[in-house]
Amino acid sequence: MTTPDTRYSTRWNLWAGKIAGVLLTGALAACSPDPQGNPGAAGSSGAAGNNNAGNAGSAGNAGSNAGGSGGGPSDTPLTPGKAGNGRLAYVLLEESNEIVEVMDLDEAKVLYRSTLKEGYLQHFFLTPSGRHLVWDGNSEEAPGARVCWLVDLDTGTRTSCALGGLFQASFVTGISSDGARVSYDTLTDDFKRVLAVWEGGQVTELAPPEDGFTLCSACGGLSPDGQTVYSLRFGSGGLFPPAKIWRHPVGGEAAELTSLPEGVSIQIQDNFFHMSEDGARAVFLCSSEQFPKTKQGTCAVDLTTGALTLYPDLLSPSLQLDGKQLAGYLGFGALEGQLFSFGSAAPVATFPSRGIWPTLSPDGSRLAYKAILNGDGGYEPSTMTLDGGDVVRVQGDGNSGVQGPMIWAR
């Protein structure tokens, strides 16, 4: 299933992450803490001397509580359980190409790291239990070919889930909780874009609805039980065309779940659902002229009723596994992020922005994020408490090229 930040795409997210990184680095130069851990100048919502210390220029460490030096990640070493519990997946750079790594936080050890021989990473998903990982990308050995790997992280078993045959431009959109089914949207040899579900080497194609709308490329998600694929579809009409969410039962007839409000549209590529563990709730990226700062934001949808809640200018959304809370940053280069109860537009908490792509832990007590490294333009996965303290570096073997969102499973 597609769970909080259980999706990753290098196409859109790498681009967005670089923009955010440039903006955050600029803010960092203006108000980062000094190397002795003294707080930076007070920011718009922070007060010098407390944990938020002027939000420390977004990527910095606020005062001594963060444990690091100006702008970089914490020097606190990763020890079992120190950064939180469960399994955290993220992206690294190897020879300027993306690979995926999964860290067991309870044991402070790497469970899996893909190789360039397997392929260049494009999207990945992790089940809520943290046992099954699926990722797709492009082959190094056969240029132009797509690869897909389904990995059992407990046994180390790796299975190819590439569609092959007529399905050439295929993009993974989700995985069922038991790791048995993988969903795709794909372009066939006759340039027909369809939805498909893979299970044990067998592929089931789902007929698209005849509604005059276009299927969003690499969007939507798969329900936890693997029985329903959700798609995002958009119409025509300017920068913010009308958009809909459709429900596609495997072996059944597709039906429209809901339409987005007038004037609200969707990001039309690499827009995956962050879905709750029970499959009842999801968040995704939407856009509108009505969103004052960035024209982008987050849409939260109740998948049982179709009810929508809009969060203008809330970017990089993360949904807690139980679906009760969501978090995100307030625009590119934001100095703070906000935590919401699902379905309510009133924030319940504000947290300092120490990097980009915040990801809620399964119990909602910590946030993982990409700390921006001074000087080399790289990123490093770290975690912190919701008040910005107890910062812990997760990945510290010298590979600091993490890109895109992270995935936090049990």
Secondary structure, DSSP 8 states (H G I E B T S, - for coil): ---TT----HHHHHHHHHHHHHHHHHHHHHH---TT-------SS--TTSTTGGGGGTTS--TGGG-B-TTS-B-----TTTT-SSEEEEEEEETTEEEEEEEETTTTEEEEE--TTT-EEEEEEE-TTS-EEEEEEE-SSSTT-EEEEEEETTT--EEE----TT--EEEEEEE-TTS-EEEEEEE-TT--EEEEEEETTEEEEE----SS-EE-EEEEEE-TTSSEEEEEEE--SSSS--EEEEEEETTS--EEEEE--TTEEE--EEEE-EE-TTSSEEEEEEEETTSTTTSEEEEEEETTT--EEEEETEEEEEE-TTSSEEEEEESTT-SEEEEEETT--SEEEEEE--EEEEEE-TTSSEEEEEEE-TTT--EEEEEEETTS-S-EE---SS--B--S--EEE-
